[in-house]
Amino acid sequence: MPNILITNDDGIHAPGLRALVAALSDKGGDKGGASLGMLSVVAPSSERSAAAQSLTLRQPIYYDKIAEREYAVEGTPADAMILAFHSLLEEKPDIVISGINRGGNVGENVYYSGTVGAAMEGAINGVPSVAVSVAYKGQEFDFAPAGQFTRSLVPLILREGLPRGVLLNVNIPQDWTGEVRITRQSSKVTRNVLQPGTDPRGRNYFWLSEQQFVGDIGPDTDHAAIRDGAASITPLVVDQTHAPSVEHLLQWIPLLQSAVRG
């Protein structure tokens, strides 16, 4: 039976994570069914959205065992994964599932997302990893379709595997048509919005948010899939080296060495 590690960035009690646990357990599936494996949950004790892959370095990382094979970590999603891999779990997981996130992680948001950051930490440790999000901006989220989709995806990954250093970023629209697309990460199609204000003590502040603008959304991108009501699966890589630039930059070496030597 495979060992499945579940995490997120919304907190261990978040509805999305609980929907994911239910979908992968013996209560999963439209009519119920067997658990897909041995489930473990190691997740932040509270919301740590937009934590990316940040680590806690200047204070202890506290944790509590809140149930059998469930640990709440007072740290970031990446902290939770490091504790899971190197201390809390007796066995290395066969797959990491991060989510289900409340809100989409497409385009440039993958760089800031704690959901993706946790999955990236799993991939760094050589384990097939998936980040799952519901792409929606309203208040009432329905996590069930994303849970059922993940239940169908996990056995495929366990059987077929993923290339080492590759993780899957999955986004499912709230109004999903049932279509599935393999996509590439889109370019930036949002702008940062800063709303200024002053607190009661006279200190100035900004609220940071984002606003989508109409740009050049490629038809094969994650944004286009969500726009069209399709689920998006985007393979992301741990190694961010831009190989074509290596050959070009090699030509700089003589110039740089000459400048240093005078």
FENSULUR-V631049 format. One record per helix or strand. SS is the DSSP state (hx for helix, st for strand). FROM is the first residue (numbers start at 1). TO is the last residue. If there is no record, write none. Layout:
SS;FROM;TO, SS;FROM;TO
//
This chain:
st;3;7, hx;15;24, st;38;44, st;63;67, st;70;73, hx;77;88, st;95;102, hx;107;111, hx;114;124, st;128;135, hx;144;160, st;166;173, st;180;184, st;190;198, st;204;212, st;221;221, hx;222;227, st;231;237, hx;243;250, hx;253;261
//
